[in-house]
């Protein structure tokens, strides 16, 4: 130890309050130097949102990998990562995340809804309907949930009775673009292609970045004989959102 420091902290030199403060600061210094700030998830969530805004979902998933490595017991983290994975069309990985989210929080409406969408693509329509019914029960005023129930009811019954859910969704203030997209999907199932085209156009008028509506418009154009317009819509939608067509696969046979 440096002789000057030793002299300052030697018991014989601790008679003054100043020397006692010097000793205290020296003794506490190693403790403060060893303290490590806890890791937080906020920077990773913020960066994930930045990547999503740029359309880079793969990097957003990596940020949520870090979030879950820091805190692995939050249902919303798994639900969010699962949703992004589903948008990337990585359905088995997405399904695992939705399962974990619902284990942590059985009333997580978005996880139930998204898992239902995966089941639907896999052809498990009854399981899909159970999950979507659960999502509607938890959040009855969610236009997308109602729209999904509308479409799956039409898919199961091949009648227009399920359209009541789509019509109800269109009365809500939020999510009308999703409601129009869902009704467009239902119209495709009913072979009402002009009605479908009109609804997809309405959805895109409200939200030009709605890639599922763009994909649906491509299918409607295809059925109506506009092959060039159809190809442009389908290619653009899949380029910007690889999972844009996943909700149509089992519903329309496309």
Residue, then its C-alpha position, 0 to 999 in steps of 0.5 A: x500500500x502506498x505509504x501516504x495512503x497507509x498513513x492516512x488510514x492508520x488508526x493513529x491518524x483517524x482521530x478526525x472526522x475527515x480521516x474517517x471519511x477518507x477511510x470509508x471512501x477507500x473501503x467502499x470503492x472496491x464494492x462499488x467497482x464490483x457492482x454490475x448494472x442489471x441487463x434490461x430488455x428495453x434496448x432490445x425491444x426498441x431495436x426490434x421495433x426499429x427493425x420491424x419498421x424497416x421490414x427486417x423481421x429476421x433481425x427483430x427475432x434476434x432482438x427478441x431472442x435476447x429479450x427472452x434470454x434476459x427474462x424468460x417468464x413473460x408471455x407477451x415476449x413469446x407471443x410477439x416473437x411468435x407473431x414475427x416468426x409467423x410473418x416470416x412463415x416459420x410456423x413450427x417455431x411460431x407455434x412453440x412460442x404461442x404454446x409457451x405464451x399460453x402456458x404462461x398466460x392462458x388468457x393471452x388473446x393475441x397468442x390464442x388468435x395467432x396459434x389459431x391461424x397456424x392451426x388453420x394453415x396446418x388444416x386443423x380447423x376445429x382446433x383453430x376455431x377453438x383458439x379463435x373463439x377463445x380470443x374473441x371471448x377475451x377481446x370481443x371488440x377486436x376487429x381482427x379476431x371477429x374477422x378471423x372467426x367470420x372466415x373460419x365459419x364460412x370455411x367450415x360451413x361454406x355458407x354466408x352465415x359467418x359473414x355476420x362476424x365480419x359485418x360486426x367487425x366493420x362497425x368497430x372504430x379500430x381495425x376496419x382494414x382487417x375487417x374488410x380483409x377478412x370479409x374479402x377472404x370470406x367472399x373468396x371462399x364463397x366465389x364472390x370474387x368481385x365482392x372480394x376485390x371490392x373489400x380488398x380495395x377498401x382495406x388497401x385504401x385505408x392501409x396501403x401497407x396491408x400486405x394480406x389485403x394486397x395478397x387477397x386482391x391478387x387472388x381476386x384479380x386472378x379469379x377475375x382474369x387479370x393475370x398481370x395485376x394478380x402477379x404484381x400484387x402477389x409478388x409484391x405482397x410476398x416480397x414484403x411479407x413472406x407470410x402474407x398468404x398463409x391465411x389464405x392457403x387452407x381457406x381458399x385452396x390457393 
